[in-house]
Amino acid sequence: MESKTSSCIVLLTLAISLVIFQMASAGDPDILTDFVLPLEVPSVDPSYFTFSGLRRLIGAPPPEKFKATKASMAEFPALNGQSVSYAILQYPAGSVNPVHTHPQAAELLFLMSGTLQVGFIDTTNKFFNQTLQTGDVFVFPKGLVHFQYNADTNNCAWAISAFGSANAGTVSVPNSVFNTSIPDNILAKSFKTDIITIQKLKAGLA
């Protein structure tokens, strides 16, 4: 009886350890060094840890449409292994950052100027939306479909988004659905509409 109890405890411990491991490994992998250098770079100086790609935004006029300027691992290799990245988001009057997801990270948005309507849908299809004022912070949980919309028809809005991954990834829902090789008849059945409507939607994204 005692050996059966011991076996159950061992199995339970292993199961719990596996769950914890899976939770811990769900984000960026931990690194065993202070930082990760590209294979072709044997040593670095302070400039390696400096990213100047956002300087061009200072004093620049607003873009004509929504624009995201990223400081992720692709643009800033020093972020490799650091589980963090940035994006500067510019929303001209009346513009939208279309519905999308970040599969690898949550997003923490800080609204620097203007107002924004933001929202996300959870896995039970519950819709959470809010109108942000300058200085507000909003979190978009990891992997959930979300958007930001500048409803102000006169003023631009600016925001900074921080991500809990060096490479958060972005999946645009409209593009991933309508600008891929999914056959029109499958899309029509999925959206309970006709093929002509699907083709119009595709043309609108072109």
N, C-alpha and C positions, 0 to 999 in steps of 0.2 A: 504493500500500500504506500509505504514511504517512498519507494523508488518511483512509483507512478506519479506521486505528487511532485517529486524532484524533476521528473521528466517534463511534467506540465509547466513547471516554473521556468525550466530552461527554454522550452518551446515558446512560451509567452514572452520571455526576455528577448529571444531572437526576433520574434514578430514585431515587438515594439521597436527594437533597434533598427529593423528594416524600414519601418514607417518613418522613424526619425531621420534615417539616412536619405530616404527619398525626398522628404521635406527639405532637408538641408541642401540637397544637390539640385533642387528645382531652379535655382538662380544661376548666376555666373559661378564657375568653379573657383574654389579657393586656390591661391597660389602659395608656393612654398618659399618665395623670395620677396624682397621688398617691392620689386617691380619686374616687368617682363620686357626684355629687349628683343627687337627683331633679330633673326638669325644672322643677318648681314651686318649688324651693328655691334661691334665688340665692346664699346664703351660710349658714354654719353656725357654731355655737359648740361648746365641748367636750361639751355634753349630747348632741349628735348622735352622738358616738362612744361613748356610754355606754348600756348596756342594763340596765335594772333589773327585767326580767321574771322573773328567777330569785329575787328576794328573798323572794317568798311561800313558797318551799320551805323556807327556814330556820326550823327549829323546828316545822314543820307535821307533823301525824300522817301515817303512811303511808297511801297511797290503798288502796281496796278491791281494785283490780285493777291490772295493769301500766299504768304511765303514763310517757310520754315528754314532757318539756317542752323545746321547741326554742328555740335562739337561732340561727335561720338568716336568710337575707335577707328572708324574708316578715315575720318579727317584728322584725328589726334591719336596716333598710335600709343602714346604714353598711357592712355586709359586702359589698355589691355590688362585684365586682371584686377582692375580697381572697382568694378561693379558700380560705376557711375557715369553719367553723360548728361549733356545739356542740349537744349534747342532754344533759339530765340524765335518767337512766333510773331509775325506782323499781319494784322488784319485790317486792310483798307475798309472804308465805310461800306457796310452791307455785304461783306465777304464772309465766307464760311470755310472752316477746316472740315472737309467732308467726313462722314462717319468712317471710322477706322479702328484698328486695334493695335496694341503693342504686345506681341506674344511673350516677349522675354522680360517685361518690366512693368511695374506700376509707374504712373506719371503724376508728378506733383507740380501743379501749375501755379505760378505767382503772377497776378495781373499787375503790370507796372503802370499802365495808363489806359483810360477808356473804360468801357463796360463790355461784358461778354455774356451771352447765354450759353451755358454748358450743360451737358447731360451724358448719362451712360445708361445702359440696360444690363441688368444682372442676369444670372443664369436661370432665374425664374420668370424672366421677361418683365420684371418690374422696372419702370422708368424713373430715374432720379434726375431732376433738372434744377438748375439754379441760375439766377442772374447775378453775376459777379460785378463788384465795384472795384475801382482802383485800390490796390493794397490787399485784396482778398487772395486766399490760397484755396485751391480745390484739388482733391486727389481723385484720379481715375484708376480704379483697381486693375491689377495686372490682367491683361488678356481680354477685357470686356470692351464691347463696341461703344464708342463715344464720339463726341463732336464738340466744336466750339463755333459760335456764330456771333458776329458783330452786327447787331441790329441797328446800330446808330448809322444813319444815312449821311452824316456830315463829318464824323471824326474817326480817325484811325485808332486801333487798340494795339497795345504791345504786351507781350507776356514772355516769361521765362519758364521753361519746363525742365525739371530735373527728373532723371530716370534712374532706377535702381539696377542698371545694367550698362556695361560699356557699349552694348549693341542691343538696344531695346527692340529693334525691328518694327516696321510699320506695314500693316496690311490694309490698303484702301479697299473698303467694301465695294463701292461702285466699280472700281477698276478690276478688282479680283473676280467680280461676278460677270461684268458685262464686257470686259476687254480681254477675255481669255478664250480658250478654245472650247468652252462648254457649248454644246449644240443649242441652237435657238429653240428647238422643240422641247428640250429638257428645261431650259429657262422658262419657257412659256407655261409648262405644266407646273413647275415649282412655284411660280408667282400667280398661278391661276389666271392667266391672261392669254392673249393670242400672239403669234409670231410677229405680226406687224408692229405691235406695241413694243416688243423686245427689240426689234430692229431700230425703232425710233429712239429708244433709250440708248442703244449703242451709238447711234449717229450723234446724239447729243453729247456724248463723252468724247467723241473723236476730236 
